[in-house]
Amino acid sequence: MNAHFFLTLLENSGFDFFTGVPCSYISPLIDLLSKKPFNIHTPAVREDIAVGLAAGAFLARKKPLIYMQNSGLGYSLEAFASLHLIYHFQALVLVTYRGPQDPGMEEHAIMGQHTEEILSTFKLNYSILSQDFSSQKLKHISTVIEQTSLPYFLLIPQGVITS
């Protein structure tokens, strides 16, 4: 999926604050976001910082999006549990789905094997981004976010977001 097309879908769906920790899987999207003003795109140095920034943005009546690797998901679970899950802060969370398919990067293997299990354990809604992603699918995700008042996690496999 073309990064410009994907970002346009997100912005047309009302997402107006972006924060996170970069990953090469979504570098075309990060490149586009880096051209946005600081009040729209604020990169974070750690995933838990991004979770906190998104909580603040939500309180400021923004519709936040957080991006991170699935290793960062593991690192930021406490921030989600103590902010978003307790206080029902809404956000879309893009999680790059690294794992066993990354030869030479074995540090991602275990988290990659358990990402979906972790999300299920926390009873968090998620799906996997595919090439046929559409505005209708994003509208459904936005509806789930609004109805549950919880974050929704969109897992992004390698190669799905392109230049």
Residue, then its C-alpha position, 0 to 999 in steps of 0.5 A: m500500500n502506498a504510504h501517501f494513500f494510507l496517510t490520506l486515508l488516515e487524515n480523511s478519517g480525522f487522525d490529526f496527531f501522530t507520534g511514535v518511534p520509527c521502524s523501517y517497515i513504515s519508513p515511507l510513512i514516517d518520511l511523509l509525517s516528518k514533513k508535518p508541523f510539530n503540533i501534528h507529528t511529534p516523534a517520541v524517543r521511547e514508546d511509553i512517551a508516545v503513549g503519554l503524548a497520545a493521551g495528552a493529544f486525546l485530552a486536547r480533543k485530537k484523534p491520535l495515532i501512535y506507531m511503534q515496533n512490536s518490541g515497543l508494544g511489549y515495552s509500552l504495555e504498562a503505559f497503555a494499562s495505566l493510561h489508555l485502558i483505565y481512562h479510556f483514551q482512544a488511539l489507533v496504534l500502528v504496530t510493525y509486526r516484526g518476528p521470525q520473518d526477519p532473518g538476522m534479527e533474532e531479537h524480534a523472534i519471540m515478540g513476533q511469535h507472541t504479539e497477537e497473544i499479548l493483544s488478546t490477553f489484554k483484550l485489545n482489538y486488532s487486525i493485520l494491515s493488508q494491501d486491500f485496506s480501504s476507507q471502509k475498513l478504516k471507518h470500521i476501526s474508527t467505529v470500534i475505537e469510538q464504541t469501546s473508547l480504547p486503542y485499536f492496534l493495526l499490525i503492519p507486516q514487512g513490505v505492506i507500506t511502500s513509497 
